[in-house]
């Protein structure tokens, strides 16, 4: 039988431990509220017995006032307990959300490639929200009512052993039945939570591609496909709720038997003269009072089941570890321009399809000197992007070593590696945040002076002066209101402020108009000064600024060397590429490839030709 108490106990210790003061105050409030609920029937017994004995009216008034005062005080304690319970619960689960988010951000890229952002949002927020409800409601409703039921049972044992035994048996059977139901329903709620995550993943992915979906007339198809995760979510939730509904009927059935048993015990004791009418009323009152905590516990069992399923999923996420690890004694990455070396590197991404197709990179070796610029050329699928991912240590090579500044990346901290490398791609991710936060990546240590200097240096001065609130101007979601060229220049600003030793450029200007492209080209020239550069070239015009050229085909290095030497060698692949790209544009041997784009078919024919 599944039991979430072990992992829940660990979560309690981790996230309620720092709030020990509030938890202690909450415990005091719960204890006081429970004690007042147990005291009320005692006062009622005294009132009834005094009234039947002919006590003075003034005495009865005092006893009645005491009962009303205790009831009001008990309600005040209950309100305070609920307030502090919510505060404790949400503080604890917000800390859990933070830890889950940090953990997911530290996991390797393979983890994120296997899951959609929507699924992770549901797991980080949806599962934890169910747990937040469990934190706040469980402490007040479940724990408080368990204490109340225990107090009622103890008091009834004090009145008469038969009354105490009746309630003890009833409570034991009720808890056993509910525990059994919980063990049955938790797996159903776990599947319901997964179905919810799948639905969020589907919606997130389709909303992300809404332009392509509408442009290609696939809206109706997407809506039809939406029925699949919707149907799965409905069915799994219905099954979980139907199975969970068994818990509602069980306590009611048992309560009917307990009430009949209690009335029989009261009748037996009263007829035998063992109790007064006031005590008989108190026993009946306590019997009814015992039904309330059981019903409240039953109502909370659905949250308990959801929380139990959520805890399992949270534990699964927290125990998922990255395949990348920082060394115990990391080596520092040097300052300044950095050498880059691949030493017999082979790599495959894993998974059956990739393994069947073989490695993505095959025994690739090259050495790039500090401050040198490498042009990386190859068709789609040749391994260009994989080279950049290995350099950032988003993956480790399957064989061989990648070195930065002479340091094997596996011997350095990942944070240090990524701090010393900057990258600009065609697709720039801008956030719904201020201009300052977008260019500094939320690093408050960077002052306004360096930011303004970089914006001016990169040709964004006029754009900056047009902003209504300067660096505090809020950009729209995904850079709404910012042109493609401005977004690219903002990405260059990020790299300038980061001041890395190596810069990777993925043809950042290939989608821009000529005027904006000239600004980008100037920014590239400025960015490469005093830094090692790797330019993933999609156009031959890009390689005019590089010192060395590397051509990949099918994950293999087919040509590598100084650009001028390869361009001047008629038998080289680079020279052949330049001839095709510059057809009718002049002498291909002058080292200036012009602005010609190279068609995929031509590229393919040339790359498979022997040098």
C-alpha positions in Angstrom: 0.0 0.0 0.0 1.3 3.4 -1.0 2.1 5.7 2.0 3.4 9.3 1.4 4.1 9.9 5.1 7.9 9.3 4.7 8.5 11.9 2.0 5.9 14.2 3.5 7.8 14.0 6.8 11.0 15.0 5.0 9.2 18.0 3.4 7.8 19.0 6.7 11.3 19.0 8.2 12.8 20.9 5.3 10.2 23.6 4.8 8.4 23.9 8.2 11.7 23.7 10.2 12.7 27.4 9.4 9.3 28.5 10.6 9.5 26.8 14.0 8.2 29.9 15.8 5.0 30.2 13.8 4.5 26.5 13.9 4.8 26.6 17.7 2.3 29.4 17.9 0.0 27.5 15.6 0.3 24.4 17.9 -0.7 26.6 20.9 -3.7 28.0 19.1 -4.8 24.5 18.0 -4.5 23.2 21.5 -6.4 26.1 23.0 -9.2 25.8 20.4 -9.5 22.0 21.0 -9.6 22.5 24.8 -12.4 25.1 24.5 -14.4 22.8 22.3 -14.1 20.0 24.9 -14.9 22.4 27.8 -18.2 23.5 26.3 -20.1 20.2 26.8 -18.9 20.2 30.5 -20.5 23.6 31.0 -23.7 22.5 29.4 -23.8 19.4 31.7 -23.4 21.7 34.7 -26.2 24.0 33.4 -28.6 21.1 32.8 -28.0 19.4 36.1 -28.3 22.8 37.9 -31.5 23.6 36.1 -33.1 20.2 36.9 -32.0 20.6 40.6 -33.8 24.0 40.8 -30.7 26.2 41.0 -31.2 30.0 41.2 -31.7 31.9 37.9 -28.6 34.1 38.5 -26.5 31.0 38.7 -27.9 29.7 35.5 -27.3 33.0 33.8 -23.6 32.9 34.9 -23.2 29.4 33.6 -24.9 30.3 30.3 -22.7 33.4 29.9 -19.7 31.3 30.5 -20.7 28.9 27.8 -21.3 31.8 25.3 -17.9 33.3 26.2 -16.1 30.0 25.7 -17.8 29.6 22.3 -16.8 33.1 21.2 -13.2 32.6 22.4 -13.0 29.2 20.7 -14.1 30.8 17.3 -11.5 33.5 17.8 -8.8 30.9 18.3 -10.0 29.0 15.2 -9.8 32.1 13.1 -6.2 32.9 14.3 -5.2 29.2 13.7 -6.6 29.4 10.2 -4.7 32.6 9.5 -1.3 31.4 10.7 -1.9 28.0 9.1 -2.3 29.7 5.7 0.7 31.8 6.3 2.9 28.8 7.3 1.6 26.7 4.4 2.1 29.3 1.7 5.6 30.3 3.0 6.7 26.7 3.0 5.3 25.9 -0.5 6.7 29.2 -2.0 10.1 28.1 -0.7 9.5 24.7 -2.3 8.6 26.3 -5.7 11.8 28.3 -5.5 13.9 25.1 -4.9 12.1 23.2 -7.7 12.7 26.0 -10.1 16.3 26.3 -9.2 16.7 22.5 -9.5 15.1 22.4 -12.9 17.3 25.3 -14.1 20.4 23.3 -13.1 19.4 20.1 -14.8 21.1 19.3 -18.1 19.7 20.2 -21.5 18.7 16.5 -22.2 16.2 16.8 -19.3 14.5 19.9 -20.8 14.5 18.5 -24.3 12.4 15.5 -23.0 9.8 17.7 -21.4 7.7 20.7 -22.5 7.8 24.0 -20.5 4.0 23.5 -19.9 4.6 20.2 -18.2 7.3 21.7 -16.0 5.0 24.6 -15.1 2.3 22.3 -14.0 4.7 20.2 -11.9 6.4 23.2 -10.3 3.2 25.2 -9.7 0.2 22.8 -10.0 1.6 20.0 -7.8 2.9 22.5 -5.3 -0.4 24.3 -5.2 -2.1 21.1 -4.2 0.5 20.7 -1.5 -0.1 24.3 -0.4 -3.7 23.5 0.2 -2.7 20.4 2.1 -0.3 22.3 4.3 -2.8 25.0 5.3 -5.9 22.7 5.6 -4.3 19.6 7.0 -2.8 21.4 10.0 -6.0 23.1 11.0 -8.7 20.6 9.9 -7.0 17.2 10.1 -4.6 17.6 13.0 -7.0 19.8 15.0 -9.8 17.4 14.5 -7.7 14.4 15.4 -6.8 16.2 18.7 -10.5 16.9 19.2 -11.5 13.3 18.6 -8.8 12.0 20.9 -10.0 14.5 23.6 -13.6 13.4 23.3 -12.6 9.7 23.5 -10.5 10.3 26.7 -13.3 12.3 28.4 -15.9 9.6 27.6 -13.6 6.9 29.1 -13.6 9.1 32.2 -17.4 9.1 32.3 -17.9 5.4 31.7 -15.7 2.7 30.1 -18.6 1.5 27.9 -19.1 4.9 26.4 -15.3 5.3 25.9 -15.0 1.8 24.3 -17.9 2.5 21.9 -16.3 5.6 20.6 -12.8 4.1 20.5 -14.0 1.2 18.3 -15.9 3.6 16.1 -12.9 5.9 15.6 -10.5 3.0 14.9 -12.7 1.4 12.3 -13.3 4.8 10.7 -9.6 5.6 10.4 -8.8 2.1 9.1 -11.5 2.5 6.4 -10.3 5.9 5.4 -6.7 4.8 5.3 -7.7 1.9 3.0 -9.5 4.3 0.7 -6.5 6.6 0.6 -4.3 3.8 -0.5 -6.7 3.0 -3.3 -7.2 6.6 -4.5 -3.7 8.0 -4.5 -2.6 6.3 -7.7 -5.7 7.6 -9.5 -4.8 11.2 -8.4 -1.3 10.7 -9.5 -2.5 9.8 -13.0 -4.8 12.8 -12.9 -1.9 15.1 -12.1 0.1 13.7 -15.0 -2.8 14.1 -17.4 -3.1 17.8 -16.3 0.6 18.2 -16.9 0.3 16.7 -20.4 -2.6 19.1 -21.2 -0.6 22.1 -20.1 2.3 20.9 -22.2 0.1 20.6 -25.3 -1.4 24.0 -24.8 2.0 25.7 -24.2 3.5 24.1 -27.3 0.6 25.0 -29.6 0.3 28.6 -28.3 4.1 29.0 -28.9 3.5 28.1 -32.6 0.3 30.0 -33.1 1.6 32.0 -36.0 2.6 28.9 -38.0 -0.6 27.1 -37.1 -2.8 29.9 -38.3 -0.7 30.7 -41.4 -0.9 27.1 -42.5 -4.6 26.6 -41.8 -4.0 24.0 -39.0 -6.3 25.6 -36.4 -9.0 23.1 -36.8 -6.6 20.2 -36.6 -5.0 21.6 -33.4 -8.5 21.9 -31.9 -9.3 18.3 -32.8 -6.0 17.2 -31.3 -6.8 19.2 -28.1 -9.6 16.7 -27.4 -7.1 14.0 -26.8 -5.4 15.5 -23.6 -8.7 17.0 -22.6 -10.4 13.7 -22.7 -7.6 12.0 -20.8 -7.7 14.7 -18.1 -11.5 14.4 -17.8 -11.4 10.6 -17.5 -8.6 10.5 -15.0 -10.1 13.1 -12.8 -13.5 11.4 -13.0 -12.0 8.1 -12.0 -10.1 9.7 -9.1 -13.2 11.5 -7.9 -15.5 8.5 -8.2 -13.0 6.3 -6.2 -12.6 9.2 -3.7 -16.3 9.4 -3.3 -16.2 6.1 -1.5 -14.8 7.9 1.4 -17.8 10.1 1.8 -20.2 7.3 2.3 -18.1 5.2 4.7 -18.0 7.7 7.6 -21.8 8.4 7.3 -22.6 4.7 7.4 -20.3 4.1 10.4 -21.7 7.2 12.2 -25.2 5.7 12.0 -24.0 2.6 13.8 -22.1 4.7 16.4 -25.1 6.9 17.1 -27.3 3.9 17.7 -24.7 2.3 20.0 -24.2 5.6 21.9 -28.0 6.0 22.5 -28.1 2.4 23.7 -25.2 3.0 26.2 -26.9 6.3 27.4 -30.2 4.5 28.0 -28.5 1.6 29.8 -26.5 4.0 32.1 -29.4 6.4 32.8 -31.8 3.6 33.7 -29.3 2.1 36.0 -28.9 5.4 37.8 -25.2 5.6 36.9 -25.4 9.1 35.2 -27.6 12.2 35.5 -29.6 13.7 32.7 -26.9 16.3 32.2 -24.2 13.6 31.8 -26.5 11.8 29.4 -26.8 15.0 27.3 -23.0 15.4 27.5 -22.3 11.9 26.2 -24.8 12.5 23.3 -23.2 15.9 22.6 -19.7 14.3 22.6 -20.9 11.6 20.3 -22.2 14.1 17.8 -19.0 16.2 18.3 -17.0 13.2 17.3 -18.8 12.9 14.0 -17.7 16.5 13.0 -13.9 15.8 13.1 -14.4 12.6 11.1 -16.4 14.4 8.5 -13.9 17.2 8.3 -11.0 14.7 8.0 -12.9 12.9 5.3 -13.4 16.2 3.4 -9.7 16.8 3.6 -8.8 13.4 2.4 -9.3 14.5 -1.2 -6.6 17.2 -0.7 -4.6 14.6 1.1 -4.8 12.3 -1.9 -3.9 15.1 -4.3 -1.0 16.1 -2.0 0.2 12.5 -1.8 0.2 12.2 -5.6 1.9 15.6 -5.8 4.5 14.7 -3.2 5.5 11.6 -5.3 5.9 13.8 -8.4 7.8 16.4 -6.5 10.1 13.8 -5.0 10.6 12.3 -8.5 11.6 15.8 -9.8 13.9 16.6 -6.9 15.6 13.2 -7.2 16.2 13.7 -10.9 19.9 14.5 -11.1 21.9 16.0 -13.9 24.4 13.9 -15.7 26.7 16.9 -15.6 28.6 17.3 -12.3 31.0 20.0 -11.0 34.3 18.6 -9.7 35.2 18.6 -6.0 38.3 20.6 -6.7 37.5 22.7 -9.8 40.2 24.4 -11.9 39.7 28.1 -12.6 39.2 29.4 -16.1 41.8 32.0 -17.0 41.0 35.6 -17.8 41.3 37.3 -21.2 41.0 35.7 -24.6 40.8 31.9 -24.3 42.1 29.1 -26.4 39.5 26.5 -27.5 40.4 22.9 -28.2 38.5 19.8 -29.1 40.6 16.7 -28.6 39.2 13.6 -30.5 35.7 14.5 -29.5 32.8 12.2 -30.3 29.2 12.7 -29.2 25.7 11.3 -29.5 22.6 12.7 -27.8 21.2 9.3 -26.6 17.9 7.7 -27.3 17.2 4.9 -29.7 17.0 6.9 -32.9 20.2 8.8 -32.3 22.1 5.7 -31.2 20.9 3.8 -34.3 22.1 6.7 -36.5 25.5 6.8 -34.7 27.3 9.7 -33.1 26.6 13.3 -34.1 30.3 14.1 -33.9 33.0 11.7 -35.0 36.5 12.1 -33.6 36.6 15.9 -34.1 39.9 17.6 -33.2 40.9 21.3 -33.6 42.8 23.9 -31.6 41.9 27.6 -31.8 44.5 30.1 -30.4 43.4 32.9 -28.1 42.0 35.9 -30.0 41.7 33.9 -33.2 38.4 33.7 -35.0 37.0 30.4 -36.4 34.4 30.1 -39.2 32.4 27.0 -38.7 30.7 25.8 -42.0 28.4 22.9 -42.6 25.0 21.8 -43.7 22.1 21.5 -41.3 22.7 18.4 -39.2 26.4 18.5 -39.7 27.1 19.1 -36.0 27.7 22.9 -35.9 25.2 23.5 -33.1 26.5 20.4 -31.2 30.0 22.0 -31.2 28.6 25.1 -29.5 26.6 23.1 -27.0 29.6 21.0 -26.0 31.6 24.2 -25.6 29.0 25.6 -23.2 29.0 22.3 -21.4 25.3 21.8 -21.9 26.5 18.2 -22.6 29.7 16.3 -22.0 31.3 14.5 -25.0 30.9 10.8 -25.2 34.6 10.5 -25.9 37.5 12.9 -26.0 37.8 16.3 -24.2 36.8 19.9 -24.7 39.2 22.4 -23.3 38.8 26.1 -22.6 41.9 28.1 -21.8 43.7 24.7 -21.4 41.2 23.5 -18.8 39.1 20.4 -19.5 35.5 21.6 -19.1 34.8 18.6 -16.8 37.5 19.9 -14.4 35.8 23.4 -14.1 32.6 24.6 -12.6 29.8 24.9 -15.1 29.1 28.4 -13.8 32.7 29.5 -14.5 32.6 28.0 -18.0 29.4 29.7 -19.0 30.5 33.0 -17.5 33.6 33.1 -19.8 31.6 32.3 -23.0 29.1 34.6 -24.7 26.7 33.7 -27.5 24.5 35.6 -29.9 22.0 33.7 -32.1 19.4 34.6 -34.7 16.6 34.1 -32.2 17.0 36.5 -29.3 15.0 35.8 -26.1 13.8 39.1 -24.5 11.8 39.1 -21.3 8.9 41.1 -20.0 11.2 43.2 -17.9 13.0 46.5 -18.0 15.6 47.3 -20.6 18.2 47.2 -17.8 17.2 43.8 -16.7 17.1 42.5 -20.3 20.7 43.6 -21.1 22.2 42.6 -17.7 20.2 39.4 -17.3 19.0 40.7 -13.9 22.5 41.3 -12.6 22.1 44.2 -10.2 25.9 44.5 -9.8 26.1 46.2 -13.3 25.7 49.9 -13.1 24.0 52.2 -15.5 27.2 53.7 -16.8 28.5 50.6 -18.5 25.1 49.9 -19.9 24.7 53.3 -21.5 28.3 53.2 -22.9 27.6 49.8 -24.5 24.3 51.0 -26.0 26.0 54.0 -27.5 29.0 51.9 -28.7 26.7 49.5 -30.5 24.5 52.1 -32.2 21.5 51.9 -29.9 22.0 55.4 -28.5 19.2 57.0 -30.5 16.9 54.1 -29.7 17.7 54.5 -26.0 17.0 58.2 -26.0 13.5 57.5 -27.5 12.5 55.3 -24.6 9.9 57.0 -22.3 11.6 55.8 -19.1 15.1 55.1 -20.2 16.6 51.9 -18.8 13.4 51.4 -16.7 11.2 51.1 -19.8 9.4 47.8 -19.7 9.7 45.7 -22.8 6.7 43.6 -23.9 6.5 39.8 -23.8 9.1 38.2 -26.1 10.4 41.7 -27.0 7.1 43.0 -28.3 7.7 46.5 -29.7 11.4 45.9 -30.4 12.5 45.3 -34.0 14.6 42.3 -35.0 17.7 44.5 -35.4 17.2 46.2 -32.1 16.8 42.8 -30.4 20.1 41.6 -32.0 21.9 44.7 -30.8 20.5 44.2 -27.3 21.9 40.7 -27.4 25.3 42.1 -28.3 25.0 44.5 -25.4 24.5 41.5 -23.1 27.7 40.0 -24.3 29.6 43.2 -24.0 28.5 43.6 -20.4 29.4 40.0 -19.7 32.9 40.5 -21.2 33.6 36.8 -22.0 36.8 35.3 -23.2 35.1 33.5 -26.1 32.2 34.6 -28.3 30.0 32.3 -30.3 28.0 33.9 -33.1 25.3 32.0 -34.9 25.0 34.2 -38.1 23.2 36.9 -36.1 22.7 39.2 -39.1 21.4 36.8 -41.7 17.7 37.8 -41.3 18.1 41.6 -41.3 17.8 44.3 -43.9 21.1 45.7 -45.3 21.0 48.9 -43.2 20.5 47.1 -39.9 22.9 44.4 -41.0 25.7 47.0 -41.3 25.1 48.0 -37.6 25.2 44.3 -36.6 28.4 43.8 -38.6 30.0 46.8 -36.9 28.9 45.3 -33.5 30.5 42.0 -34.5 33.8 43.7 -35.3 33.8 45.5 -31.9 32.8 42.3 -30.0 35.6 40.2 -31.5 38.3 42.7 -30.5 40.5 41.0 -27.8 38.3 37.9 -27.7 38.4 34.4 -29.3 35.5 34.0 -31.7 33.6 31.1 -33.3 31.2 32.1 -36.1 28.7 29.5 -37.3 28.5 30.6 -40.9 25.3 30.2 -42.9 26.5 32.7 -45.6 29.9 32.9 -47.2 30.1 36.6 -46.6 30.5 35.9 -42.9 33.8 34.1 -43.2 35.7 37.2 -44.5 36.6 38.2 -41.0 37.7 34.7 -39.7 41.3 33.5 -39.3 40.5 29.8 -39.6 37.8 27.7 -41.3 36.4 24.4 -40.2 34.0 22.4 -42.5 31.9 19.7 -40.9 30.0 17.1 -42.9 27.9 14.3 -41.2 29.6 15.1 -37.9 33.1 14.7 -39.3 35.8 17.3 -39.7 36.5 17.3 -43.5 38.6 20.4 -43.8 40.3 22.7 -41.3 43.0 25.4 -41.7 43.8 29.1 -42.1 41.2 30.8 -44.3 43.7 32.5 -46.6 45.6 29.2 -47.2 42.4 27.3 -47.9 40.9 30.0 -50.1 44.0 30.2 -52.1 44.2 26.4 -52.7 42.1 25.6 -55.8 41.7 22.0 -54.6 40.2 22.8 -51.2 36.6 22.6 -50.3 36.5 26.2 -49.1 37.8 27.4 -52.5 35.1 25.3 -54.3 32.4 26.8 -52.0 33.7 30.3 -52.8 33.6 29.7 -56.5 30.0 28.6 -56.3 29.0 31.4 -54.0 30.8 34.0 -56.1 29.9 32.9 -59.6 30.3 36.0 -61.8 31.4 38.2 -58.8 35.1 38.3 -59.3 38.3 36.4 -58.4 37.5 33.8 -55.7 41.0 33.7 -54.6 41.2 37.2 -53.1 39.8 36.0 -49.8 36.7 38.2 -50.0 33.7 35.9 -50.6 31.2 38.7 -51.2 27.6 38.5 -50.1 26.5 35.5 -52.1 24.4 32.8 -50.3 25.2 29.2 -51.0 22.3 27.0 -52.0 21.8 23.8 -50.0 22.1 21.6 -53.1 25.3 23.2 -54.2 26.6 23.0 -50.6 25.8 19.3 -50.5 27.6 18.5 -53.8 30.7 20.4 -52.8 31.0 19.1 -49.3 31.0 15.5 -50.4 33.8 16.2 -52.9 37.2 15.1 -52.0 39.7 17.9 -51.5 
